[in-house]
Amino acid sequence: MKCVKCGSDKVDAKNYGRKAGTGIGVVAGAAGGYAGAGSGAASGAAAGAALGSFIPVVGNLVGATVGGIAGGIIGAFTGGTVGGVAGAKVGEIIDNNVLDNCVCLSCGHSFTKN
């Protein structure tokens, strides 16, 4: 790619939209994943309780607690990952179509890729 102003081939991408989209997506996805983790935590608690039943009396409580916490954490991580990937894709589209994403390192001119 060459600068549209000076013709230099020293061009870099700013990727502001992608960076912002990724950050927003991770936070929103993690929050959504954690909020929706109730079902994941319930499943984790049920699995933990089932596995914990092999240890009399305390096993169910410990298994359910550890399973519930693990389900919530896994929900938040999964949501954050999915949100980050989706946010990066949206940000990339914005970078390529809306923002002046390219910058010439020789003259400092910013321009779109297309």
Buried (B, 14 or more C-beta within 10 A) or exposed (E): EEBEEEEBEEBEBBBBBBBBBBBBBBBBBBBBBBEBBEEBBBBBBBBBBBBBEEEEEEBBEBBBBBBBBBBBBBBBBBBBBBBBBBBBBBBBEBBBEEBEBBBBEBEEBEBEEE
